[in-house]
Amino acid sequence: MSSKNSTISKAGHRRQVVIPKQLCEDLGFREGDFVEVTRTKGGVLIRPKKRIEGDDVLTLEDAKSLRRGLRQMKEGQTRAWKTIKDELDR
């Protein structure tokens, strides 16, 4: 049975299933993204899954520094990279 929101795809040689382009665009899927595949009572559920590497997690100090920097940007407290680089080279 097919509904308005479903599409039929075919399983390929390596059990790969193509998700239609429009559906991928609607869901924000991009090539290389990870998905979580869960068996359900009546089929399979596929959801986007974001991987977080250990290096991607901010420390509390890093998060505080980032918030401070974002606030400064919003307040217009910015300087050109060339100026900063020149100051560091002194």
Phi and psi restraints in degrees (range 20) as a CNS / XPLOR table:
assign (resid 1 and name C) (resid 2 and name N)
       (resid 2 and name CA) (resid 2 and name C) 1.0 -116.5 20.0 2
assign (resid 2 and name N) (resid 2 and name CA)
       (resid 2 and name C) (resid 3 and name N) 1.0 135.7 20.0 2
assign (resid 2 and name C) (resid 3 and name N)
       (resid 3 and name CA) (resid 3 and name C) 1.0 -107.5 20.0 2
assign (resid 3 and name N) (resid 3 and name CA)
       (resid 3 and name C) (resid 4 and name N) 1.0 176.1 20.0 2
assign (resid 3 and name C) (resid 4 and name N)
       (resid 4 and name CA) (resid 4 and name C) 1.0 -58.2 20.0 2
assign (resid 4 and name N) (resid 4 and name CA)
       (resid 4 and name C) (resid 5 and name N) 1.0 -30.2 20.0 2
assign (resid 4 and name C) (resid 5 and name N)
       (resid 5 and name CA) (resid 5 and name C) 1.0 -100.3 20.0 2
assign (resid 5 and name N) (resid 5 and name CA)
       (resid 5 and name C) (resid 6 and name N) 1.0 13.6 20.0 2
assign (resid 5 and name C) (resid 6 and name N)
       (resid 6 and name CA) (resid 6 and name C) 1.0 -115.2 20.0 2
assign (resid 6 and name N) (resid 6 and name CA)
       (resid 6 and name C) (resid 7 and name N) 1.0 156.4 20.0 2
assign (resid 6 and name C) (resid 7 and name N)
       (resid 7 and name CA) (resid 7 and name C) 1.0 -138.3 20.0 2
assign (resid 7 and name N) (resid 7 and name CA)
       (resid 7 and name C) (resid 8 and name N) 1.0 148.4 20.0 2
assign (resid 7 and name C) (resid 8 and name N)
       (resid 8 and name CA) (resid 8 and name C) 1.0 -95.9 20.0 2
assign (resid 8 and name N) (resid 8 and name CA)
       (resid 8 and name C) (resid 9 and name N) 1.0 130.5 20.0 2
assign (resid 8 and name C) (resid 9 and name N)
       (resid 9 and name CA) (resid 9 and name C) 1.0 -124.6 20.0 2
assign (resid 9 and name N) (resid 9 and name CA)
       (resid 9 and name C) (resid 10 and name N) 1.0 163.6 20.0 2
assign (resid 9 and name C) (resid 10 and name N)
       (resid 10 and name CA) (resid 10 and name C) 1.0 -114.8 20.0 2
assign (resid 10 and name N) (resid 10 and name CA)
       (resid 10 and name C) (resid 11 and name N) 1.0 136.8 20.0 2
assign (resid 10 and name C) (resid 11 and name N)
       (resid 11 and name CA) (resid 11 and name C) 1.0 -71.9 20.0 2
assign (resid 11 and name N) (resid 11 and name CA)
       (resid 11 and name C) (resid 12 and name N) 1.0 131.9 20.0 2
assign (resid 11 and name C) (resid 12 and name N)
       (resid 12 and name CA) (resid 12 and name C) 1.0 -88.8 20.0 2
assign (resid 12 and name N) (resid 12 and name CA)
       (resid 12 and name C) (resid 13 and name N) 1.0 -173.5 20.0 2
assign (resid 12 and name C) (resid 13 and name N)
       (resid 13 and name CA) (resid 13 and name C) 1.0 -53.0 20.0 2
assign (resid 13 and name N) (resid 13 and name CA)
       (resid 13 and name C) (resid 14 and name N) 1.0 -41.8 20.0 2
assign (resid 13 and name C) (resid 14 and name N)
       (resid 14 and name CA) (resid 14 and name C) 1.0 -104.5 20.0 2
assign (resid 14 and name N) (resid 14 and name CA)
       (resid 14 and name C) (resid 15 and name N) 1.0 33.8 20.0 2
assign (resid 14 and name C) (resid 15 and name N)
       (resid 15 and name CA) (resid 15 and name C) 1.0 63.2 20.0 2
assign (resid 15 and name N) (resid 15 and name CA)
       (resid 15 and name C) (resid 16 and name N) 1.0 21.3 20.0 2
assign (resid 15 and name C) (resid 16 and name N)
       (resid 16 and name CA) (resid 16 and name C) 1.0 -82.7 20.0 2
assign (resid 16 and name N) (resid 16 and name CA)
       (resid 16 and name C) (resid 17 and name N) 1.0 137.9 20.0 2
assign (resid 16 and name C) (resid 17 and name N)
       (resid 17 and name CA) (resid 17 and name C) 1.0 -120.5 20.0 2
assign (resid 17 and name N) (resid 17 and name CA)
       (resid 17 and name C) (resid 18 and name N) 1.0 131.7 20.0 2
assign (resid 17 and name C) (resid 18 and name N)
       (resid 18 and name CA) (resid 18 and name C) 1.0 -86.1 20.0 2
assign (resid 18 and name N) (resid 18 and name CA)
       (resid 18 and name C) (resid 19 and name N) 1.0 127.0 20.0 2
assign (resid 18 and name C) (resid 19 and name N)
       (resid 19 and name CA) (resid 19 and name C) 1.0 -91.3 20.0 2
assign (resid 19 and name N) (resid 19 and name CA)
       (resid 19 and name C) (resid 20 and name N) 1.0 126.0 20.0 2
assign (resid 19 and name C) (resid 20 and name N)
       (resid 20 and name CA) (resid 20 and name C) 1.0 -53.3 20.0 2
assign (resid 20 and name N) (resid 20 and name CA)
       (resid 20 and name C) (resid 21 and name N) 1.0 143.2 20.0 2
assign (resid 20 and name C) (resid 21 and name N)
       (resid 21 and name CA) (resid 21 and name C) 1.0 -53.3 20.0 2
assign (resid 21 and name N) (resid 21 and name CA)
       (resid 21 and name C) (resid 22 and name N) 1.0 -47.5 20.0 2
assign (resid 21 and name C) (resid 22 and name N)
       (resid 22 and name CA) (resid 22 and name C) 1.0 -62.4 20.0 2
assign (resid 22 and name N) (resid 22 and name CA)
       (resid 22 and name C) (resid 23 and name N) 1.0 -38.9 20.0 2
assign (resid 22 and name C) (resid 23 and name N)
       (resid 23 and name CA) (resid 23 and name C) 1.0 -65.8 20.0 2
assign (resid 23 and name N) (resid 23 and name CA)
       (resid 23 and name C) (resid 24 and name N) 1.0 -42.3 20.0 2
assign (resid 23 and name C) (resid 24 and name N)
       (resid 24 and name CA) (resid 24 and name C) 1.0 -59.9 20.0 2
assign (resid 24 and name N) (resid 24 and name CA)
       (resid 24 and name C) (resid 25 and name N) 1.0 -44.8 20.0 2
assign (resid 24 and name C) (resid 25 and name N)
       (resid 25 and name CA) (resid 25 and name C) 1.0 -63.3 20.0 2
assign (resid 25 and name N) (resid 25 and name CA)
       (resid 25 and name C) (resid 26 and name N) 1.0 -43.1 20.0 2
assign (resid 25 and name C) (resid 26 and name N)
       (resid 26 and name CA) (resid 26 and name C) 1.0 -61.0 20.0 2
assign (resid 26 and name N) (resid 26 and name CA)
       (resid 26 and name C) (resid 27 and name N) 1.0 -36.7 20.0 2
assign (resid 26 and name C) (resid 27 and name N)
       (resid 27 and name CA) (resid 27 and name C) 1.0 -90.6 20.0 2
assign (resid 27 and name N) (resid 27 and name CA)
       (resid 27 and name C) (resid 28 and name N) 1.0 -8.5 20.0 2
assign (resid 27 and name C) (resid 28 and name N)
       (resid 28 and name CA) (resid 28 and name C) 1.0 79.4 20.0 2
assign (resid 28 and name N) (resid 28 and name CA)
       (resid 28 and name C) (resid 29 and name N) 1.0 17.6 20.0 2
assign (resid 28 and name C) (resid 29 and name N)
       (resid 29 and name CA) (resid 29 and name C) 1.0 -70.0 20.0 2
assign (resid 29 and name N) (resid 29 and name CA)
       (resid 29 and name C) (resid 30 and name N) 1.0 139.8 20.0 2
assign (resid 29 and name C) (resid 30 and name N)
       (resid 30 and name CA) (resid 30 and name C) 1.0 -130.2 20.0 2
assign (resid 30 and name N) (resid 30 and name CA)
       (resid 30 and name C) (resid 31 and name N) 1.0 156.2 20.0 2
assign (resid 30 and name C) (resid 31 and name N)
       (resid 31 and name CA) (resid 31 and name C) 1.0 -55.9 20.0 2
assign (resid 31 and name N) (resid 31 and name CA)
       (resid 31 and name C) (resid 32 and name N) 1.0 132.8 20.0 2
assign (resid 31 and name C) (resid 32 and name N)
       (resid 32 and name CA) (resid 32 and name C) 1.0 93.3 20.0 2
assign (resid 32 and name N) (resid 32 and name CA)
       (resid 32 and name C) (resid 33 and name N) 1.0 -11.8 20.0 2
assign (resid 32 and name C) (resid 33 and name N)
       (resid 33 and name CA) (resid 33 and name C) 1.0 -65.8 20.0 2
assign (resid 33 and name N) (resid 33 and name CA)
       (resid 33 and name C) (resid 34 and name N) 1.0 151.6 20.0 2
assign (resid 33 and name C) (resid 34 and name N)
       (resid 34 and name CA) (resid 34 and name C) 1.0 -92.6 20.0 2
assign (resid 34 and name N) (resid 34 and name CA)
       (resid 34 and name C) (resid 35 and name N) 1.0 149.6 20.0 2
assign (resid 34 and name C) (resid 35 and name N)
       (resid 35 and name CA) (resid 35 and name C) 1.0 -130.3 20.0 2
assign (resid 35 and name N) (resid 35 and name CA)
       (resid 35 and name C) (resid 36 and name N) 1.0 150.9 20.0 2
assign (resid 35 and name C) (resid 36 and name N)
       (resid 36 and name CA) (resid 36 and name C) 1.0 -100.7 20.0 2
assign (resid 36 and name N) (resid 36 and name CA)
       (resid 36 and name C) (resid 37 and name N) 1.0 127.4 20.0 2
assign (resid 36 and name C) (resid 37 and name N)
       (resid 37 and name CA) (resid 37 and name C) 1.0 -112.0 20.0 2
assign (resid 37 and name N) (resid 37 and name CA)
       (resid 37 and name C) (resid 38 and name N) 1.0 121.0 20.0 2
assign (resid 37 and name C) (resid 38 and name N)
       (resid 38 and name CA) (resid 38 and name C) 1.0 -123.5 20.0 2
assign (resid 38 and name N) (resid 38 and name CA)
       (resid 38 and name C) (resid 39 and name N) 1.0 132.5 20.0 2
assign (resid 38 and name C) (resid 39 and name N)
       (resid 39 and name CA) (resid 39 and name C) 1.0 -77.4 20.0 2
assign (resid 39 and name N) (resid 39 and name CA)
       (resid 39 and name C) (resid 40 and name N) 1.0 131.2 20.0 2
assign (resid 39 and name C) (resid 40 and name N)
       (resid 40 and name CA) (resid 40 and name C) 1.0 -116.9 20.0 2
assign (resid 40 and name N) (resid 40 and name CA)
       (resid 40 and name C) (resid 41 and name N) 1.0 173.9 20.0 2
assign (resid 40 and name C) (resid 41 and name N)
       (resid 41 and name CA) (resid 41 and name C) 1.0 -57.6 20.0 2
assign (resid 41 and name N) (resid 41 and name CA)
       (resid 41 and name C) (resid 42 and name N) 1.0 -40.2 20.0 2
assign (resid 41 and name C) (resid 42 and name N)
       (resid 42 and name CA) (resid 42 and name C) 1.0 -107.9 20.0 2
assign (resid 42 and name N) (resid 42 and name CA)
       (resid 42 and name C) (resid 43 and name N) 1.0 4.8 20.0 2
assign (resid 42 and name C) (resid 43 and name N)
       (resid 43 and name CA) (resid 43 and name C) 1.0 168.4 20.0 2
assign (resid 43 and name N) (resid 43 and name CA)
       (resid 43 and name C) (resid 44 and name N) 1.0 -133.6 20.0 2
assign (resid 43 and name C) (resid 44 and name N)
       (resid 44 and name CA) (resid 44 and name C) 1.0 -134.2 20.0 2
assign (resid 44 and name N) (resid 44 and name CA)
       (resid 44 and name C) (resid 45 and name N) 1.0 139.1 20.0 2
assign (resid 44 and name C) (resid 45 and name N)
       (resid 45 and name CA) (resid 45 and name C) 1.0 -112.1 20.0 2
assign (resid 45 and name N) (resid 45 and name CA)
       (resid 45 and name C) (resid 46 and name N) 1.0 128.3 20.0 2
assign (resid 45 and name C) (resid 46 and name N)
       (resid 46 and name CA) (resid 46 and name C) 1.0 -117.4 20.0 2
assign (resid 46 and name N) (resid 46 and name CA)
       (resid 46 and name C) (resid 47 and name N) 1.0 123.4 20.0 2
assign (resid 46 and name C) (resid 47 and name N)
       (resid 47 and name CA) (resid 47 and name C) 1.0 -129.5 20.0 2
assign (resid 47 and name N) (resid 47 and name CA)
       (resid 47 and name C) (resid 48 and name N) 1.0 148.4 20.0 2
assign (resid 47 and name C) (resid 48 and name N)
       (resid 48 and name CA) (resid 48 and name C) 1.0 -63.1 20.0 2
assign (resid 48 and name N) (resid 48 and name CA)
       (resid 48 and name C) (resid 49 and name N) 1.0 143.9 20.0 2
assign (resid 48 and name C) (resid 49 and name N)
       (resid 49 and name CA) (resid 49 and name C) 1.0 -134.3 20.0 2
assign (resid 49 and name N) (resid 49 and name CA)
       (resid 49 and name C) (resid 50 and name N) 1.0 119.1 20.0 2
assign (resid 49 and name C) (resid 50 and name N)
       (resid 50 and name CA) (resid 50 and name C) 1.0 -89.9 20.0 2
assign (resid 50 and name N) (resid 50 and name CA)
       (resid 50 and name C) (resid 51 and name N) 1.0 127.5 20.0 2
assign (resid 50 and name C) (resid 51 and name N)
       (resid 51 and name CA) (resid 51 and name C) 1.0 -91.1 20.0 2
assign (resid 51 and name N) (resid 51 and name CA)
       (resid 51 and name C) (resid 52 and name N) 1.0 137.6 20.0 2
assign (resid 51 and name C) (resid 52 and name N)
       (resid 52 and name CA) (resid 52 and name C) 1.0 -117.9 20.0 2
assign (resid 52 and name N) (resid 52 and name CA)
       (resid 52 and name C) (resid 53 and name N) 1.0 119.2 20.0 2
assign (resid 52 and name C) (resid 53 and name N)
       (resid 53 and name CA) (resid 53 and name C) 1.0 -84.5 20.0 2
assign (resid 53 and name N) (resid 53 and name CA)
       (resid 53 and name C) (resid 54 and name N) 1.0 155.3 20.0 2
assign (resid 53 and name C) (resid 54 and name N)
       (resid 54 and name CA) (resid 54 and name C) 1.0 -55.7 20.0 2
assign (resid 54 and name N) (resid 54 and name CA)
       (resid 54 and name C) (resid 55 and name N) 1.0 -35.5 20.0 2
assign (resid 54 and name C) (resid 55 and name N)
       (resid 55 and name CA) (resid 55 and name C) 1.0 -73.6 20.0 2
assign (resid 55 and name N) (resid 55 and name CA)
       (resid 55 and name C) (resid 56 and name N) 1.0 -15.2 20.0 2
assign (resid 55 and name C) (resid 56 and name N)
       (resid 56 and name CA) (resid 56 and name C) 1.0 -84.9 20.0 2
assign (resid 56 and name N) (resid 56 and name CA)
       (resid 56 and name C) (resid 57 and name N) 1.0 -8.3 20.0 2
assign (resid 56 and name C) (resid 57 and name N)
       (resid 57 and name CA) (resid 57 and name C) 1.0 -89.3 20.0 2
assign (resid 57 and name N) (resid 57 and name CA)
       (resid 57 and name C) (resid 58 and name N) 1.0 128.3 20.0 2
assign (resid 57 and name C) (resid 58 and name N)
       (resid 58 and name CA) (resid 58 and name C) 1.0 -81.1 20.0 2
assign (resid 58 and name N) (resid 58 and name CA)
       (resid 58 and name C) (resid 59 and name N) 1.0 141.1 20.0 2
assign (resid 58 and name C) (resid 59 and name N)
       (resid 59 and name CA) (resid 59 and name C) 1.0 -75.6 20.0 2
assign (resid 59 and name N) (resid 59 and name CA)
       (resid 59 and name C) (resid 60 and name N) 1.0 166.3 20.0 2
assign (resid 59 and name C) (resid 60 and name N)
       (resid 60 and name CA) (resid 60 and name C) 1.0 -59.7 20.0 2
assign (resid 60 and name N) (resid 60 and name CA)
       (resid 60 and name C) (resid 61 and name N) 1.0 -38.3 20.0 2
assign (resid 60 and name C) (resid 61 and name N)
       (resid 61 and name CA) (resid 61 and name C) 1.0 -66.1 20.0 2
assign (resid 61 and name N) (resid 61 and name CA)
       (resid 61 and name C) (resid 62 and name N) 1.0 -42.4 20.0 2
assign (resid 61 and name C) (resid 62 and name N)
       (resid 62 and name CA) (resid 62 and name C) 1.0 -63.0 20.0 2
assign (resid 62 and name N) (resid 62 and name CA)
       (resid 62 and name C) (resid 63 and name N) 1.0 -43.1 20.0 2
assign (resid 62 and name C) (resid 63 and name N)
       (resid 63 and name CA) (resid 63 and name C) 1.0 -62.9 20.0 2
assign (resid 63 and name N) (resid 63 and name CA)
       (resid 63 and name C) (resid 64 and name N) 1.0 -40.5 20.0 2
assign (resid 63 and name C) (resid 64 and name N)
       (resid 64 and name CA) (resid 64 and name C) 1.0 -63.8 20.0 2
assign (resid 64 and name N) (resid 64 and name CA)
       (resid 64 and name C) (resid 65 and name N) 1.0 -43.5 20.0 2
assign (resid 64 and name C) (resid 65 and name N)
       (resid 65 and name CA) (resid 65 and name C) 1.0 -63.8 20.0 2
assign (resid 65 and name N) (resid 65 and name CA)
       (resid 65 and name C) (resid 66 and name N) 1.0 -41.3 20.0 2
assign (resid 65 and name C) (resid 66 and name N)
       (resid 66 and name CA) (resid 66 and name C) 1.0 -63.4 20.0 2
assign (resid 66 and name N) (resid 66 and name CA)
       (resid 66 and name C) (resid 67 and name N) 1.0 -45.2 20.0 2
assign (resid 66 and name C) (resid 67 and name N)
       (resid 67 and name CA) (resid 67 and name C) 1.0 -60.6 20.0 2
assign (resid 67 and name N) (resid 67 and name CA)
       (resid 67 and name C) (resid 68 and name N) 1.0 -41.0 20.0 2
assign (resid 67 and name C) (resid 68 and name N)
       (resid 68 and name CA) (resid 68 and name C) 1.0 -62.5 20.0 2
assign (resid 68 and name N) (resid 68 and name CA)
       (resid 68 and name C) (resid 69 and name N) 1.0 -45.2 20.0 2
assign (resid 68 and name C) (resid 69 and name N)
       (resid 69 and name CA) (resid 69 and name C) 1.0 -62.5 20.0 2
assign (resid 69 and name N) (resid 69 and name CA)
       (resid 69 and name C) (resid 70 and name N) 1.0 -42.5 20.0 2
assign (resid 69 and name C) (resid 70 and name N)
       (resid 70 and name CA) (resid 70 and name C) 1.0 -64.1 20.0 2
assign (resid 70 and name N) (resid 70 and name CA)
       (resid 70 and name C) (resid 71 and name N) 1.0 -41.0 20.0 2
assign (resid 70 and name C) (resid 71 and name N)
       (resid 71 and name CA) (resid 71 and name C) 1.0 -62.3 20.0 2
assign (resid 71 and name N) (resid 71 and name CA)
       (resid 71 and name C) (resid 72 and name N) 1.0 -43.1 20.0 2
assign (resid 71 and name C) (resid 72 and name N)
       (resid 72 and name CA) (resid 72 and name C) 1.0 -62.6 20.0 2
assign (resid 72 and name N) (resid 72 and name CA)
       (resid 72 and name C) (resid 73 and name N) 1.0 -39.4 20.0 2
assign (resid 72 and name C) (resid 73 and name N)
       (resid 73 and name CA) (resid 73 and name C) 1.0 -63.6 20.0 2
assign (resid 73 and name N) (resid 73 and name CA)
       (resid 73 and name C) (resid 74 and name N) 1.0 -45.1 20.0 2
assign (resid 73 and name C) (resid 74 and name N)
       (resid 74 and name CA) (resid 74 and name C) 1.0 -60.8 20.0 2
assign (resid 74 and name N) (resid 74 and name CA)
       (resid 74 and name C) (resid 75 and name N) 1.0 -32.9 20.0 2
assign (resid 74 and name C) (resid 75 and name N)
       (resid 75 and name CA) (resid 75 and name C) 1.0 -85.5 20.0 2
assign (resid 75 and name N) (resid 75 and name CA)
       (resid 75 and name C) (resid 76 and name N) 1.0 1.6 20.0 2
assign (resid 75 and name C) (resid 76 and name N)
       (resid 76 and name CA) (resid 76 and name C) 1.0 79.3 20.0 2
assign (resid 76 and name N) (resid 76 and name CA)
       (resid 76 and name C) (resid 77 and name N) 1.0 15.5 20.0 2
assign (resid 76 and name C) (resid 77 and name N)
       (resid 77 and name CA) (resid 77 and name C) 1.0 -88.5 20.0 2
assign (resid 77 and name N) (resid 77 and name CA)
       (resid 77 and name C) (resid 78 and name N) 1.0 70.9 20.0 2
assign (resid 77 and name C) (resid 78 and name N)
       (resid 78 and name CA) (resid 78 and name C) 1.0 -123.4 20.0 2
assign (resid 78 and name N) (resid 78 and name CA)
       (resid 78 and name C) (resid 79 and name N) 1.0 159.4 20.0 2
assign (resid 78 and name C) (resid 79 and name N)
       (resid 79 and name CA) (resid 79 and name C) 1.0 -136.3 20.0 2
assign (resid 79 and name N) (resid 79 and name CA)
       (resid 79 and name C) (resid 80 and name N) 1.0 152.7 20.0 2
assign (resid 79 and name C) (resid 80 and name N)
       (resid 80 and name CA) (resid 80 and name C) 1.0 -66.6 20.0 2
assign (resid 80 and name N) (resid 80 and name CA)
       (resid 80 and name C) (resid 81 and name N) 1.0 143.2 20.0 2
assign (resid 80 and name C) (resid 81 and name N)
       (resid 81 and name CA) (resid 81 and name C) 1.0 -57.6 20.0 2
assign (resid 81 and name N) (resid 81 and name CA)
       (resid 81 and name C) (resid 82 and name N) 1.0 -38.9 20.0 2
assign (resid 81 and name C) (resid 82 and name N)
       (resid 82 and name CA) (resid 82 and name C) 1.0 -59.2 20.0 2
assign (resid 82 and name N) (resid 82 and name CA)
       (resid 82 and name C) (resid 83 and name N) 1.0 -40.6 20.0 2
assign (resid 82 and name C) (resid 83 and name N)
       (resid 83 and name CA) (resid 83 and name C) 1.0 -63.0 20.0 2
assign (resid 83 and name N) (resid 83 and name CA)
       (resid 83 and name C) (resid 84 and name N) 1.0 -45.4 20.0 2
assign (resid 83 and name C) (resid 84 and name N)
       (resid 84 and name CA) (resid 84 and name C) 1.0 -64.0 20.0 2
assign (resid 84 and name N) (resid 84 and name CA)
       (resid 84 and name C) (resid 85 and name N) 1.0 -43.9 20.0 2
assign (resid 84 and name C) (resid 85 and name N)
       (resid 85 and name CA) (resid 85 and name C) 1.0 -62.2 20.0 2
assign (resid 85 and name N) (resid 85 and name CA)
       (resid 85 and name C) (resid 86 and name N) 1.0 -43.4 20.0 2
assign (resid 85 and name C) (resid 86 and name N)
       (resid 86 and name CA) (resid 86 and name C) 1.0 -60.3 20.0 2
assign (resid 86 and name N) (resid 86 and name CA)
       (resid 86 and name C) (resid 87 and name N) 1.0 -40.1 20.0 2
assign (resid 86 and name C) (resid 87 and name N)
       (resid 87 and name CA) (resid 87 and name C) 1.0 -66.6 20.0 2
assign (resid 87 and name N) (resid 87 and name CA)
       (resid 87 and name C) (resid 88 and name N) 1.0 -37.7 20.0 2
assign (resid 87 and name C) (resid 88 and name N)
       (resid 88 and name CA) (resid 88 and name C) 1.0 -70.5 20.0 2
assign (resid 88 and name N) (resid 88 and name CA)
       (resid 88 and name C) (resid 89 and name N) 1.0 -30.2 20.0 2
assign (resid 88 and name C) (resid 89 and name N)
       (resid 89 and name CA) (resid 89 and name C) 1.0 -76.2 20.0 2
assign (resid 89 and name N) (resid 89 and name CA)
       (resid 89 and name C) (resid 90 and name N) 1.0 -14.8 20.0 2
